[in-house]
Amino acid sequence: MYSQNYSLNSQLKIWMITLLVMIVLIILVGGLTRLTDSGLSITTWELFVGTFPPLTNDKWIEYFDLYKAIPEYKEQNFNMTLNEFKIIFWWEWAHRQLGRLIGLTVLFPMIYFTIKNGFWILKEYSIIFFLVCFQGFIGWYMVSSGLIDRIDVSHYRLSLHLVTAFIILSIVFWKYLNLTDIKINHINIQLNSIKFFLLLLFLQLIIGAFVSGMDAGKIYNTWPLMGTSYFPDDSVINDLFDLTVFDDQSLVQFIHRNLAYLIVIIYFYMLYFVLKNANINLRIPIFIIGISLLIQIVLGVLTILSGVKMIYASLHQINSVLIILSTLYFLYITKYKDNAY
């Protein structure tokens, strides 16, 4: 009986780790799809028929003609050649294929494990499948916002798409942790700020998606000042309290910067608390969070100073995965007795 349970546990861990790697990969590809302005290259949902790419020149021309009908081509890429179109097409196509593959990687093992081990598997893991399906719908909902009267997708929908990806990532990672033997029995620490810290990280993901979706990172390419002052000189303080604040490129960049400063302050509070309590089991995890934050700040500054060079912007986004996962791990080991997701 023990051998059977151990074998199932090992298989479930492999399943979760596989999904984790695939989700990190699709976040990376999704970010590059956005940075290369490739997200609108496929103008139809193609839930099933889009599995295979264009295999003939006529099919390529058909896709290109569909792209020529949207505002992004008419107002921005009107000089684009078919070969240039193929480059952005492949990014979006790869992004969609990864999404399909993730869906299948959730569905088929879930069916297999449920048949073999009972409906508790379905109860435990079906939330991942439903969120992946929801993410596919949100992806098309995002793309459709850029097909009618604008050259880019809605930054609100882009943000929802990104945050949903990180929610799925977090659930998969937490379920993996629940399958491990992590038991740090002498940890007895009440660090409620970690939950607030995690909330701030997700809020920063939302604002970061706004920055990306609005190309707000290209407005002020100086640091630590925005131009010649701390507050953007093309705005006033009262604008921060206006309902349109999240549609203002300068203010969105300002909020993104200052939310990062707040996150660092909360981190140092947690670091002080851990060191003060002399709990050596928490030191390495809290230091890993700190290192990932430092890397994120450096990458953020380099992204701004470089005028949003692709390599820095992409690394800046993917490093946020490390911050989220290390924070979730830290939360897990401080709350292991109450670790049900």
Backbone hydrogen bonds, N-H to C=O, Kabsch-Sander energy under -0.5 kcal/mol:
donor,donor_aa,acceptor,acceptor_aa,energy
5,N,1,M,-2.4
6,Y,2,Y,-2.7
7,S,3,S,-2.3
8,L,4,Q,-2.4
9,N,5,N,-2.6
10,S,6,Y,-2.2
11,Q,7,S,-2.2
12,L,8,L,-2.7
13,K,9,N,-2.1
14,I,10,S,-2.1
15,W,11,Q,-2.2
16,M,12,L,-2.5
17,I,13,K,-2.8
18,T,14,I,-2.4
19,L,15,W,-2.2
20,L,16,M,-2.5
21,V,17,I,-2.4
22,M,18,T,-2.1
23,I,19,L,-2.6
24,V,20,L,-2.3
25,L,21,V,-2.2
26,I,22,M,-2.3
27,I,23,I,-2.0
28,L,24,V,-2.0
29,V,25,L,-2.7
30,G,26,I,-2.7
31,G,27,I,-2.1
32,L,28,L,-2.0
33,T,29,V,-2.4
34,R,30,G,-1.9
35,L,31,G,-2.6
36,T,32,L,-2.1
37,D,34,R,-1.5
38,S,33,T,-2.9
39,G,33,T,-0.7
41,S,38,S,-1.9
43,T,41,S,-0.6
50,G,46,E,-0.8
51,T,48,F,-1.2
52,F,49,V,-0.6
60,W,56,T,-1.9
61,I,57,N,-2.4
62,E,58,D,-2.0
63,Y,59,K,-2.2
64,F,60,W,-2.6
65,D,61,I,-2.7
66,L,62,E,-1.7
67,Y,63,Y,-2.0
68,K,64,F,-2.2
69,A,65,D,-0.6
69,A,66,L,-0.8
70,I,67,Y,-1.6
73,Y,70,I,-0.8
74,K,70,I,-1.9
75,E,71,P,-3.1
76,Q,72,E,-1.3
77,N,72,E,-1.9
80,M,77,N,-2.1
85,F,81,T,-2.2
86,K,82,L,-1.9
87,I,83,N,-1.0
88,I,84,E,-1.3
89,F,85,F,-2.4
90,W,86,K,-2.2
91,W,87,I,-1.2
92,E,88,I,-1.7
93,W,89,F,-2.8
94,A,90,W,-2.6
95,H,91,W,-2.0
96,R,92,E,-2.3
97,Q,93,W,-2.4
98,L,94,A,-2.3
99,G,95,H,-1.7
100,R,96,R,-2.3
101,L,97,Q,-2.7
102,I,98,L,-2.5
103,G,99,G,-2.1
104,L,100,R,-2.1
105,T,101,L,-2.3
106,V,102,I,-1.5
107,L,103,G,-2.6
108,F,104,L,-2.1
110,M,106,V,-1.5
111,I,107,L,-2.4
112,Y,108,F,-2.5
113,F,109,P,-3.2
114,T,110,M,-2.0
115,I,111,I,-2.4
116,K,112,Y,-2.1
117,N,113,F,-2.4
118,G,114,T,-2.3
121,I,118,G,-1.4
123,K,119,F,-2.3
124,E,120,W,-2.1
125,Y,121,I,-2.5
126,S,122,L,-2.0
128,I,125,Y,-1.1
129,F,125,Y,-1.0
130,F,126,S,-2.5
131,L,127,I,-2.1
132,V,128,I,-2.2
133,C,129,F,-2.3
134,F,130,F,-2.4
135,Q,131,L,-2.4
136,G,132,V,-1.8
137,F,133,C,-1.8
138,I,134,F,-2.6
139,G,135,Q,-2.4
140,W,136,G,-1.7
141,Y,137,F,-2.6
142,M,138,I,-2.4
143,V,139,G,-2.4
144,S,140,W,-2.9
145,S,141,Y,-0.7
145,S,142,M,-1.0
146,G,143,V,-2.0
147,L,144,S,-1.3
154,S,142,M,-0.5
158,L,154,S,-2.4
159,S,155,H,-1.9
160,L,156,Y,-2.0
161,H,157,R,-2.3
162,L,158,L,-2.3
163,V,159,S,-2.8
164,T,160,L,-2.2
165,A,161,H,-1.5
166,F,162,L,-1.9
167,I,163,V,-2.2
168,I,164,T,-2.4
169,L,165,A,-2.4
170,S,166,F,-2.3
171,I,167,I,-2.4
172,V,168,I,-2.5
173,F,169,L,-2.3
174,W,170,S,-2.6
175,K,171,I,-2.5
176,Y,172,V,-1.9
177,L,173,F,-2.5
178,N,174,W,-2.0
179,L,175,K,-0.7
179,L,176,Y,-1.2
180,T,176,Y,-0.5
180,T,177,L,-1.3
183,K,181,D,-0.7
185,N,183,K,-1.2
187,I,184,I,-1.9
188,N,186,H,-0.6
191,L,189,I,-0.9
194,I,191,L,-1.7
195,K,192,N,-1.0
196,F,192,N,-1.1
197,F,193,S,-2.9
198,L,194,I,-2.3
199,L,195,K,-2.2
200,L,196,F,-2.3
201,L,197,F,-1.9
202,F,198,L,-2.0
203,L,199,L,-2.2
204,Q,200,L,-2.5
205,L,201,L,-1.8
206,I,202,F,-1.8
207,I,203,L,-2.3
208,G,204,Q,-2.9
209,A,205,L,-2.1
210,F,206,I,-1.8
211,V,207,I,-2.4
212,S,208,G,-2.4
213,G,209,A,-3.2
214,M,210,F,-2.1
215,D,212,S,-1.1
216,A,211,V,-2.3
217,G,211,V,-0.7
218,K,215,D,-1.4
219,I,216,A,-1.4
220,Y,216,A,-0.6
226,M,229,S,-3.1
227,G,225,L,-0.9
228,T,226,M,-0.8
229,S,226,M,-1.0
235,S,232,P,-1.5
239,D,236,V,-1.7
240,L,237,I,-2.0
241,F,238,N,-1.5
242,D,239,D,-1.5
245,V,242,D,-1.7
247,D,244,T,-2.1
248,D,245,V,-1.3
249,Q,247,D,-0.6
252,V,248,D,-2.4
253,Q,249,Q,-2.1
254,F,250,S,-2.1
255,I,251,L,-2.8
256,H,252,V,-2.3
257,R,253,Q,-2.3
258,N,254,F,-2.3
259,L,255,I,-2.5
260,A,256,H,-1.3
261,Y,257,R,-1.5
262,L,258,N,-2.0
263,I,259,L,-2.3
264,V,260,A,-2.0
265,I,261,Y,-2.0
266,I,262,L,-2.4
267,Y,263,I,-2.1
268,F,264,V,-2.4
269,Y,265,I,-1.7
270,M,266,I,-2.1
271,L,267,Y,-2.8
272,Y,268,F,-2.4
273,F,269,Y,-2.2
274,V,270,M,-2.5
275,L,271,L,-2.6
276,K,272,Y,-2.6
277,N,273,F,-1.8
278,A,275,L,-0.8
279,N,274,V,-1.3
280,I,278,A,-1.0
282,L,279,N,-1.4
283,R,279,N,-0.5
283,R,280,I,-0.6
284,I,280,I,-0.7
286,I,282,L,-2.2
287,F,283,R,-2.4
288,I,284,I,-2.3
289,I,285,P,-1.9
290,G,286,I,-1.9
291,I,287,F,-2.7
292,S,288,I,-2.4
293,L,289,I,-2.2
294,L,290,G,-2.5
295,I,291,I,-2.5
296,Q,292,S,-2.1
297,I,293,L,-2.5
298,V,294,L,-2.4
299,L,295,I,-2.7
300,G,296,Q,-2.4
301,V,297,I,-2.6
302,L,298,V,-2.6
303,T,299,L,-2.3
304,I,300,G,-2.1
305,L,301,V,-3.0
306,S,302,L,-2.0
307,G,304,I,-1.5
308,V,303,T,-3.3
313,A,309,K,-2.3
314,S,310,M,-2.7
315,L,311,I,-2.0
316,H,312,Y,-2.4
317,Q,313,A,-1.8
318,I,314,S,-2.5
319,N,315,L,-2.2
320,S,316,H,-0.6
320,S,317,Q,-0.9
321,V,318,I,-1.2
322,L,318,I,-0.7
323,I,319,N,-1.8
324,I,320,S,-2.4
325,L,321,V,-2.8
326,S,322,L,-2.5
327,T,323,I,-2.0
328,L,324,I,-2.4
329,Y,325,L,-2.3
330,F,326,S,-2.0
331,L,327,T,-2.5
332,Y,328,L,-2.5
333,I,329,Y,-2.4
334,T,330,F,-1.1
335,K,331,L,-0.8
335,K,332,Y,-0.9
338,D,335,K,-2.1
339,N,336,Y,-0.8
